[in-house]
Amino acid sequence: SHGNKEVFSCRGILLAVQWFWDRGHKDITVFVPSWRKEQPRPDVLITDQYILRDLEKKKILVFTPSRRVGGKRVVCYDDRFIVKLAHESDGIVVSNDTYRDLQNERPEWKKFIEESLLMYSFVNDKY
């Protein structure tokens, strides 16, 4: 949301990571679709891509799989990666997604998502 739905802002990811890091949370994982590493297209703008590579080197960011089939991009359902890791590590999920579909998938995920989902917003560069 840092890019106001006009651009995918990697700086927004860094601001969120830094907010938690400054408060003593060191076990942070960010999931981003691997196609975000590609050269941006005019209809899918992305800023500060170097931030993704830096966070990956620091083992904070994980790229979720995607591939091309017949010239079209096929992406995995990364919500499942997010909820599964947070549930298994007794963490929280930072997202504005409510994961309604996953709440119905597993009873233990429903309670976890209800209790461990942290929604957020940006005011300019303030997380």
Beta strands, then each sheet from edge to edge (+ up, - down):
strand 1: 8-9
strand 2: 30-33
strand 3: 46-47
strand 4: 61-64
strand 5: 66-69
strand 6: 72-75
strand 7: 93-94
strand 8: 117-118
sheet 1: 1+ 3+
sheet 2: 2+ 4+
sheet 3: 5+ 6-
sheet 4: 7+ 8+
end
